[in-house]
């Protein structure tokens, strides 16, 4: 299993090129690569097809900084 970043590096592809191949917005692909967006099943298929791999071969992790979770729940506090 490989991350989107690793596949981009292995295929010597930019996010702009991936956007052209998948017809997905560049901003969404940036968010997916940063782990801020989990792609839908259809988006996953389009991305996998662009890399010529199976969907199951890509790690689709969604990362969120715990500090952001706390901020979204409680707001920014002075002693945060």
Biopython code that builds the backbone (N, CA, C, O; Angstrom):
import numpy as np
from Bio.PDB.StructureBuilder import StructureBuilder

atoms = [
    (1, "UNK", "N", (0.847, -1.184, 0.000)),
    (1, "UNK", "CA", (0.000, 0.000, 0.000)),
    (1, "UNK", "C", (0.889, 1.242, 0.000)),
    (1, "UNK", "O", (1.918, 1.305, 0.673)),
    (2, "UNK", "N", (0.452, 2.216, -0.774)),
    (2, "UNK", "CA", (1.232, 3.441, -0.918)),
    (2, "UNK", "C", (0.340, 4.670, -0.738)),
    (2, "UNK", "O", (-0.860, 4.633, -1.011)),
    (3, "UNK", "N", (0.945, 5.737, -0.280)),
    (3, "UNK", "CA", (0.221, 6.997, -0.128)),
    (3, "UNK", "C", (0.171, 7.721, -1.472)),
    (3, "UNK", "O", (0.908, 7.391, -2.401)),
    (4, "UNK", "N", (-0.692, 8.691, -1.554)),
    (4, "UNK", "CA", (-0.793, 9.502, -2.763)),
    (4, "UNK", "C", (0.535, 10.186, -3.061)),
    (4, "UNK", "O", (0.960, 10.230, -4.215)),
    (5, "UNK", "N", (1.191, 10.717, -2.040)),
    (5, "UNK", "CA", (2.485, 11.380, -2.232)),
    (5, "UNK", "C", (3.521, 10.436, -2.830)),
    (5, "UNK", "O", (4.269, 10.808, -3.733)),
    (6, "UNK", "N", (3.554, 9.221, -2.318)),
    (6, "UNK", "CA", (4.523, 8.243, -2.809)),
    (6, "UNK", "C", (4.222, 7.875, -4.264)),
    (6, "UNK", "O", (5.144, 7.760, -5.071)),
    (7, "UNK", "N", (2.964, 7.692, -4.602)),
    (7, "UNK", "CA", (2.599, 7.387, -5.980)),
    (7, "UNK", "C", (2.954, 8.527, -6.923)),
    (7, "UNK", "O", (3.439, 8.296, -8.031)),
    (8, "UNK", "N", (2.712, 9.753, -6.484)),
    (8, "UNK", "CA", (3.091, 10.908, -7.305)),
    (8, "UNK", "C", (4.591, 10.896, -7.579)),
    (8, "UNK", "O", (5.027, 11.142, -8.704)),
    (9, "UNK", "N", (5.368, 10.611, -6.551)),
    (9, "UNK", "CA", (6.820, 10.568, -6.696)),
    (9, "UNK", "C", (7.241, 9.411, -7.612)),
    (9, "UNK", "O", (8.066, 9.590, -8.507)),
    (10, "UNK", "N", (6.671, 8.231, -7.381)),
    (10, "UNK", "CA", (7.020, 7.054, -8.189)),
    (10, "UNK", "C", (6.693, 7.254, -9.662)),
    (10, "UNK", "O", (7.454, 6.827, -10.531)),
    (11, "UNK", "N", (5.577, 7.895, -9.948)),
    (11, "UNK", "CA", (5.130, 8.104, -11.334)),
    (11, "UNK", "C", (5.664, 9.409, -11.916)),
    (11, "UNK", "O", (5.386, 9.745, -13.067)),
    (12, "UNK", "N", (6.435, 10.143, -11.106)),
    (12, "UNK", "CA", (6.989, 11.429, -11.535)),
    (12, "UNK", "C", (5.864, 12.328, -12.081)),
    (12, "UNK", "O", (5.955, 12.883, -13.177)),
    (13, "UNK", "N", (4.811, 12.446, -11.275)),
    (13, "UNK", "CA", (3.612, 13.176, -11.661)),
    (13, "UNK", "C", (3.353, 14.300, -10.668)),
    (13, "UNK", "O", (3.623, 14.154, -9.476)),
    (14, "UNK", "N", (2.838, 15.403, -11.148)),
    (14, "UNK", "CA", (2.472, 16.509, -10.267)),
    (14, "UNK", "C", (0.975, 16.420, -9.958)),
    (14, "UNK", "O", (0.233, 15.690, -10.614)),
    (15, "UNK", "N", (0.558, 17.167, -8.961)),
    (15, "UNK", "CA", (-0.874, 17.230, -8.653)),
    (15, "UNK", "C", (-1.649, 17.862, -9.807)),
    (15, "UNK", "O", (-2.797, 17.496, -10.060)),
    (16, "UNK", "N", (-1.030, 18.800, -10.500)),
    (16, "UNK", "CA", (-1.684, 19.406, -11.666)),
    (16, "UNK", "C", (-1.961, 18.349, -12.738)),
    (16, "UNK", "O", (-3.047, 18.313, -13.317)),
    (17, "UNK", "N", (-0.976, 17.496, -12.995)),
    (17, "UNK", "CA", (-1.167, 16.427, -13.977)),
    (17, "UNK", "C", (-2.232, 15.432, -13.514)),
    (17, "UNK", "O", (-3.050, 14.966, -14.307)),
    (18, "UNK", "N", (-2.210, 15.114, -12.218)),
    (18, "UNK", "CA", (-3.213, 14.204, -11.677)),
    (18, "UNK", "C", (-4.609, 14.812, -11.804)),
    (18, "UNK", "O", (-5.576, 14.109, -12.097)),
    (19, "UNK", "N", (-4.702, 16.099, -11.584)),
    (19, "UNK", "CA", (-5.984, 16.790, -11.726)),
    (19, "UNK", "C", (-6.494, 16.694, -13.162)),
    (19, "UNK", "O", (-7.682, 16.466, -13.388)),
    (20, "UNK", "N", (-5.603, 16.867, -14.122)),
    (20, "UNK", "CA", (-5.990, 16.762, -15.531)),
    (20, "UNK", "C", (-6.457, 15.342, -15.869)),
    (20, "UNK", "O", (-7.442, 15.159, -16.584)),
    (21, "UNK", "N", (-5.744, 14.345, -15.351)),
    (21, "UNK", "CA", (-6.081, 12.950, -15.657)),
    (21, "UNK", "C", (-7.383, 12.503, -14.996)),
    (21, "UNK", "O", (-8.149, 11.735, -15.578)),
    (22, "UNK", "N", (-7.627, 12.982, -13.791)),
    (22, "UNK", "CA", (-8.801, 12.537, -13.037)),
    (22, "UNK", "C", (-10.009, 13.442, -13.218)),
    (22, "UNK", "O", (-11.135, 13.050, -12.913)),
    (23, "UNK", "N", (-9.778, 14.646, -13.711)),
    (23, "UNK", "CA", (-10.834, 15.670, -13.827)),
    (23, "UNK", "C", (-11.372, 16.079, -12.458)),
    (23, "UNK", "O", (-12.518, 16.510, -12.332)),
    (24, "UNK", "N", (-10.514, 15.935, -11.421)),
    (24, "UNK", "CA", (-10.864, 16.384, -10.073)),
    (24, "UNK", "C", (-10.226, 17.744, -9.830)),
    (24, "UNK", "O", (-9.147, 18.014, -10.359)),
    (25, "UNK", "N", (-10.861, 18.603, -9.048)),
    (25, "UNK", "CA", (-10.280, 19.914, -8.762)),
    (25, "UNK", "C", (-8.926, 19.782, -8.053)),
    (25, "UNK", "O", (-8.746, 18.930, -7.183)),
    (26, "UNK", "N", (-8.003, 20.624, -8.435)),
    (26, "UNK", "CA", (-6.675, 20.623, -7.834)),
    (26, "UNK", "C", (-6.764, 20.815, -6.321)),
    (26, "UNK", "O", (-6.037, 20.166, -5.568)),
    (27, "UNK", "N", (-7.644, 21.697, -5.878)),
    (27, "UNK", "CA", (-7.777, 21.967, -4.439)),
    (27, "UNK", "C", (-8.188, 20.707, -3.676)),
    (27, "UNK", "O", (-7.734, 20.489, -2.553)),
    (28, "UNK", "N", (-9.041, 19.880, -4.275)),
    (28, "UNK", "CA", (-9.458, 18.645, -3.620)),
    (28, "UNK", "C", (-8.296, 17.658, -3.556)),
    (28, "UNK", "O", (-8.093, 17.000, -2.536)),
    (29, "UNK", "N", (-7.538, 17.555, -4.639)),
    (29, "UNK", "CA", (-6.386, 16.648, -4.643)),
    (29, "UNK", "C", (-5.328, 17.096, -3.632)),
    (29, "UNK", "O", (-4.693, 16.262, -2.987)),
    (30, "UNK", "N", (-5.141, 18.405, -3.495)),
    (30, "UNK", "CA", (-4.213, 18.916, -2.484)),
    (30, "UNK", "C", (-4.682, 18.519, -1.091)),
    (30, "UNK", "O", (-3.877, 18.103, -0.257)),
    (31, "UNK", "N", (-5.969, 18.645, -0.839)),
    (31, "UNK", "CA", (-6.519, 18.284, 0.470)),
    (31, "UNK", "C", (-6.385, 16.783, 0.723)),
    (31, "UNK", "O", (-6.089, 16.370, 1.845)),
    (32, "UNK", "N", (-6.596, 15.970, -0.299)),
    (32, "UNK", "CA", (-6.433, 14.522, -0.161)),
    (32, "UNK", "C", (-4.980, 14.192, 0.144)),
    (32, "UNK", "O", (-4.695, 13.391, 1.034)),
    (33, "UNK", "N", (-4.062, 14.806, -0.591)),
    (33, "UNK", "CA", (-2.633, 14.549, -0.382)),
    (33, "UNK", "C", (-2.177, 14.984, 1.007)),
    (33, "UNK", "O", (-1.298, 14.360, 1.600)),
    (34, "UNK", "N", (-2.777, 16.055, 1.522)),
    (34, "UNK", "CA", (-2.429, 16.558, 2.860)),
    (34, "UNK", "C", (-3.135, 15.793, 3.971)),
    (34, "UNK", "O", (-2.846, 16.006, 5.148)),
    (35, "UNK", "N", (-4.054, 14.909, 3.612)),
    (35, "UNK", "CA", (-4.794, 14.144, 4.611)),
    (35, "UNK", "C", (-5.931, 14.919, 5.241)),
    (35, "UNK", "O", (-6.406, 14.554, 6.317)),
    (36, "UNK", "N", (-6.381, 15.993, 4.585)),
    (36, "UNK", "CA", (-7.482, 16.801, 5.106)),
    (36, "UNK", "C", (-8.819, 16.436, 4.492)),
    (36, "UNK", "O", (-9.853, 16.969, 4.894)),
    (37, "UNK", "N", (-8.811, 15.531, 3.522)),
    (37, "UNK", "CA", (-10.031, 15.165, 2.822)),
    (37, "UNK", "C", (-9.962, 13.679, 2.502)),
    (37, "UNK", "O", (-8.958, 13.200, 1.975)),
    (38, "UNK", "N", (-11.005, 12.962, 2.812)),
    (38, "UNK", "CA", (-11.084, 11.550, 2.448)),
    (38, "UNK", "C", (-11.915, 11.459, 1.176)),
    (38, "UNK", "O", (-13.084, 11.848, 1.172)),
    (39, "UNK", "N", (-11.329, 10.953, 0.102)),
    (39, "UNK", "CA", (-12.047, 10.930, -1.177)),
    (39, "UNK", "C", (-13.214, 9.944, -1.187)),
    (39, "UNK", "O", (-13.204, 8.929, -0.491)),
    (40, "UNK", "N", (-14.204, 10.270, -1.985)),
    (40, "UNK", "CA", (-15.360, 9.389, -2.160)),
    (40, "UNK", "C", (-14.919, 8.140, -2.921)),
    (40, "UNK", "O", (-13.844, 8.134, -3.520)),
    (41, "UNK", "N", (-15.726, 7.092, -2.907)),
    (41, "UNK", "CA", (-15.375, 5.887, -3.669)),
    (41, "UNK", "C", (-15.127, 6.165, -5.156)),
    (41, "UNK", "O", (-14.209, 5.596, -5.746)),
    (42, "UNK", "N", (-15.935, 7.028, -5.757)),
    (42, "UNK", "CA", (-15.733, 7.328, -7.185)),
    (42, "UNK", "C", (-14.443, 8.123, -7.408)),
    (42, "UNK", "O", (-13.742, 7.905, -8.396)),
    (43, "UNK", "N", (-14.129, 9.045, -6.491)),
    (43, "UNK", "CA", (-12.863, 9.786, -6.593)),
    (43, "UNK", "C", (-11.678, 8.849, -6.420)),
    (43, "UNK", "O", (-10.668, 8.988, -7.110)),
    (44, "UNK", "N", (-11.796, 7.894, -5.503)),
    (44, "UNK", "CA", (-10.724, 6.918, -5.288)),
    (44, "UNK", "C", (-10.467, 6.119, -6.558)),
    (44, "UNK", "O", (-9.319, 5.871, -6.924)),
    (45, "UNK", "N", (-11.538, 5.723, -7.222)),
    (45, "UNK", "CA", (-11.408, 4.949, -8.463)),
    (45, "UNK", "C", (-10.722, 5.771, -9.542)),
    (45, "UNK", "O", (-9.850, 5.264, -10.248)),
    (46, "UNK", "N", (-11.103, 7.022, -9.673)),
    (46, "UNK", "CA", (-10.495, 7.900, -10.682)),
    (46, "UNK", "C", (-9.011, 8.102, -10.415)),
    (46, "UNK", "O", (-8.203, 8.100, -11.343)),
    (47, "UNK", "N", (-8.652, 8.276, -9.147)),
    (47, "UNK", "CA", (-7.250, 8.466, -8.783)),
    (47, "UNK", "C", (-6.465, 7.181, -9.034)),
    (47, "UNK", "O", (-5.381, 7.221, -9.617)),
    (48, "UNK", "N", (-6.992, 6.067, -8.608)),
    (48, "UNK", "CA", (-6.319, 4.777, -8.817)),
    (48, "UNK", "C", (-6.126, 4.506, -10.312)),
    (48, "UNK", "O", (-5.062, 4.054, -10.734)),
    (49, "UNK", "N", (-7.146, 4.781, -11.097)),
    (49, "UNK", "CA", (-7.037, 4.579, -12.551)),
    (49, "UNK", "C", (-5.938, 5.450, -13.149)),
    (49, "UNK", "O", (-5.215, 5.011, -14.044)),
    (50, "UNK", "N", (-5.811, 6.670, -12.666)),
    (50, "UNK", "CA", (-4.768, 7.566, -13.182)),
    (50, "UNK", "C", (-3.370, 7.015, -12.905)),
    (50, "UNK", "O", (-2.442, 7.237, -13.683)),
    (51, "UNK", "N", (-3.228, 6.293, -11.785)),
    (51, "UNK", "CA", (-1.941, 5.692, -11.436)),
    (51, "UNK", "C", (-1.806, 4.255, -11.962)),
    (51, "UNK", "O", (-0.754, 3.632, -11.824)),
    (52, "UNK", "N", (-2.873, 3.745, -12.558)),
    (52, "UNK", "CA", (-2.895, 2.369, -13.076)),
    (52, "UNK", "C", (-2.632, 1.350, -11.969)),
    (52, "UNK", "O", (-1.851, 0.413, -12.134)),
    (53, "UNK", "N", (-3.309, 1.559, -10.833)),
    (53, "UNK", "CA", (-3.246, 0.633, -9.698)),
    (53, "UNK", "C", (-4.671, 0.372, -9.216)),
    (53, "UNK", "O", (-5.611, 1.063, -9.609)),
    (54, "UNK", "N", (-4.811, -0.630, -8.363)),
    (54, "UNK", "CA", (-6.113, -0.919, -7.763)),
    (54, "UNK", "C", (-6.362, 0.053, -6.604)),
    (54, "UNK", "O", (-5.421, 0.513, -5.959)),
    (55, "UNK", "N", (-7.618, 0.355, -6.352)),
    (55, "UNK", "CA", (-7.987, 1.262, -5.263)),
    (55, "UNK", "C", (-7.397, 0.785, -3.934)),
    (55, "UNK", "O", (-6.945, 1.588, -3.118)),
    (56, "UNK", "N", (-7.408, -0.533, -3.730)),
    (56, "UNK", "CA", (-6.928, -1.121, -2.478)),
    (56, "UNK", "C", (-5.421, -0.949, -2.275)),
    (56, "UNK", "O", (-4.918, -1.194, -1.179)),
    (57, "UNK", "N", (-4.700, -0.534, -3.308)),
    (57, "UNK", "CA", (-3.251, -0.365, -3.203)),
    (57, "UNK", "C", (-2.859, 1.027, -2.706)),
    (57, "UNK", "O", (-1.675, 1.318, -2.540)),
    (58, "UNK", "N", (-3.848, 1.879, -2.472)),
    (58, "UNK", "CA", (-3.570, 3.248, -2.028)),
    (58, "UNK", "C", (-4.092, 3.439, -0.610)),
    (58, "UNK", "O", (-5.202, 3.020, -0.284)),
    (59, "UNK", "N", (-3.285, 4.069, 0.221)),
    (59, "UNK", "CA", (-3.687, 4.414, 1.587)),
    (59, "UNK", "C", (-4.465, 5.722, 1.508)),
    (59, "UNK", "O", (-3.973, 6.723, 0.988)),
    (60, "UNK", "N", (-5.674, 5.695, 2.028)),
    (60, "UNK", "CA", (-6.546, 6.875, 1.961)),
    (60, "UNK", "C", (-6.708, 7.516, 3.331)),
    (60, "UNK", "O", (-7.817, 7.903, 3.697)),
    (61, "UNK", "N", (-5.648, 7.634, 4.082)),
    (61, "UNK", "CA", (-5.723, 8.165, 5.437)),
    (61, "UNK", "C", (-6.241, 9.579, 5.503)),
    (61, "UNK", "O", (-5.976, 10.402, 4.627)),
    (62, "UNK", "N", (-6.975, 9.841, 6.545)),
    (62, "UNK", "CA", (-7.488, 11.182, 6.820)),
    (62, "UNK", "C", (-6.822, 11.636, 8.106)),
    (62, "UNK", "O", (-7.065, 11.067, 9.171)),
    (63, "UNK", "N", (-5.990, 12.649, 8.013)),
    (63, "UNK", "CA", (-5.236, 13.122, 9.172)),
    (63, "UNK", "C", (-5.775, 14.467, 9.626)),
    (63, "UNK", "O", (-6.062, 15.346, 8.813)),
    (64, "UNK", "N", (-5.905, 14.611, 10.924)),
    (64, "UNK", "CA", (-6.340, 15.875, 11.479)),
    (64, "UNK", "C", (-5.559, 16.122, 12.753)),
    (64, "UNK", "O", (-5.538, 15.282, 13.652)),
    (65, "UNK", "N", (-4.929, 17.257, 12.826)),
    (65, "UNK", "CA", (-4.146, 17.620, 13.998)),
    (65, "UNK", "C", (-5.063, 17.685, 15.223)),
    (65, "UNK", "O", (-6.077, 18.383, 15.198)),
    (66, "UNK", "N", (-4.716, 16.961, 16.296)),
    (66, "UNK", "CA", (-5.568, 16.975, 17.504)),
    (66, "UNK", "C", (-5.817, 18.374, 18.050)),
    (66, "UNK", "O", (-6.861, 18.625, 18.651)),
    (67, "UNK", "N", (-4.876, 19.283, 17.849)),
    (67, "UNK", "CA", (-5.090, 20.660, 18.312)),
    (67, "UNK", "C", (-6.260, 21.290, 17.571)),
    (67, "UNK", "O", (-7.019, 22.064, 18.156)),
    (68, "UNK", "N", (-6.416, 20.963, 16.276)),
    (68, "UNK", "CA", (-7.546, 21.506, 15.516)),
    (68, "UNK", "C", (-8.861, 20.933, 16.012)),
    (68, "UNK", "O", (-9.869, 21.640, 16.041)),
    (69, "UNK", "N", (-8.871, 19.671, 16.400)),
    (69, "UNK", "CA", (-10.083, 19.055, 16.939)),
    (69, "UNK", "C", (-10.495, 19.789, 18.203)),
    (69, "UNK", "O", (-11.666, 20.132, 18.371)),
    (70, "UNK", "N", (-9.543, 20.030, 19.089)),
    (70, "UNK", "CA", (-9.841, 20.741, 20.329)),
    (70, "UNK", "C", (-10.357, 22.151, 20.028)),
    (70, "UNK", "O", (-11.326, 22.603, 20.639)),
    (71, "UNK", "N", (-9.715, 22.838, 19.097)),
    (71, "UNK", "CA", (-10.137, 24.188, 18.746)),
    (71, "UNK", "C", (-11.570, 24.177, 18.211)),
    (71, "UNK", "O", (-12.378, 25.027, 18.585)),
    (72, "UNK", "N", (-11.883, 23.230, 17.350)),
    (72, "UNK", "CA", (-13.226, 23.179, 16.773)),
    (72, "UNK", "C", (-14.283, 22.856, 17.820)),
    (72, "UNK", "O", (-15.425, 23.303, 17.709)),
    (73, "UNK", "N", (-13.911, 22.082, 18.835)),
    (73, "UNK", "CA", (-14.870, 21.725, 19.881)),
    (73, "UNK", "C", (-15.062, 22.837, 20.899)),
    (73, "UNK", "O", (-16.185, 23.156, 21.288)),
    (74, "UNK", "N", (-13.943, 23.423, 21.327)),
    (74, "UNK", "CA", (-14.002, 24.331, 22.478)),
    (74, "UNK", "C", (-13.632, 25.773, 22.159)),
    (74, "UNK", "O", (-13.804, 26.646, 23.010)),
    (75, "UNK", "N", (-13.140, 26.043, 20.983)),
    (75, "UNK", "CA", (-12.681, 27.381, 20.665)),
    (75, "UNK", "C", (-11.274, 27.599, 21.197)),
    (75, "UNK", "O", (-10.784, 26.818, 22.013)),
    (76, "UNK", "N", (-10.646, 28.630, 20.748)),
    (76, "UNK", "CA", (-9.270, 28.925, 21.142)),
    (76, "UNK", "C", (-9.274, 29.560, 22.528)),
    (76, "UNK", "O", (-9.917, 30.586, 22.751)),
    (77, "UNK", "N", (-8.551, 28.942, 23.451)),
    (77, "UNK", "CA", (-8.447, 29.451, 24.814)),
    (77, "UNK", "C", (-7.046, 30.034, 25.005)),
    (77, "UNK", "O", (-6.111, 29.662, 24.297)),
    (78, "UNK", "N", (-6.913, 30.926, 25.940)),
    (78, "UNK", "CA", (-5.616, 31.556, 26.178)),
    (78, "UNK", "C", (-4.561, 30.551, 26.600)),
    (78, "UNK", "O", (-3.403, 30.676, 26.200)),
    (79, "UNK", "N", (-4.930, 29.560, 27.395)),
    (79, "UNK", "CA", (-3.938, 28.599, 27.877)),
    (79, "UNK", "C", (-3.804, 27.386, 26.969)),
    (79, "UNK", "O", (-3.215, 26.378, 27.359)),
    (80, "UNK", "N", (-4.344, 27.479, 25.769)),
    (80, "UNK", "CA", (-4.325, 26.361, 24.829)),
    (80, "UNK", "C", (-2.927, 26.046, 24.417)),
    (80, "UNK", "O", (-2.709, 25.130, 23.625)),
]
sb = StructureBuilder()
sb.init_structure("model")
sb.init_model(0)
sb.init_chain("A")
sb.init_seg("    ")
for serial, (resi, resn, name, xyz) in enumerate(atoms, 1):
    if name == "N":
        sb.init_residue(resn, " ", resi, " ")
    sb.init_atom(name, np.array(xyz, "f"), 0.0, 1.0, " ", f" {name:<3s}", serial, name[0])
structure = sb.get_structure()
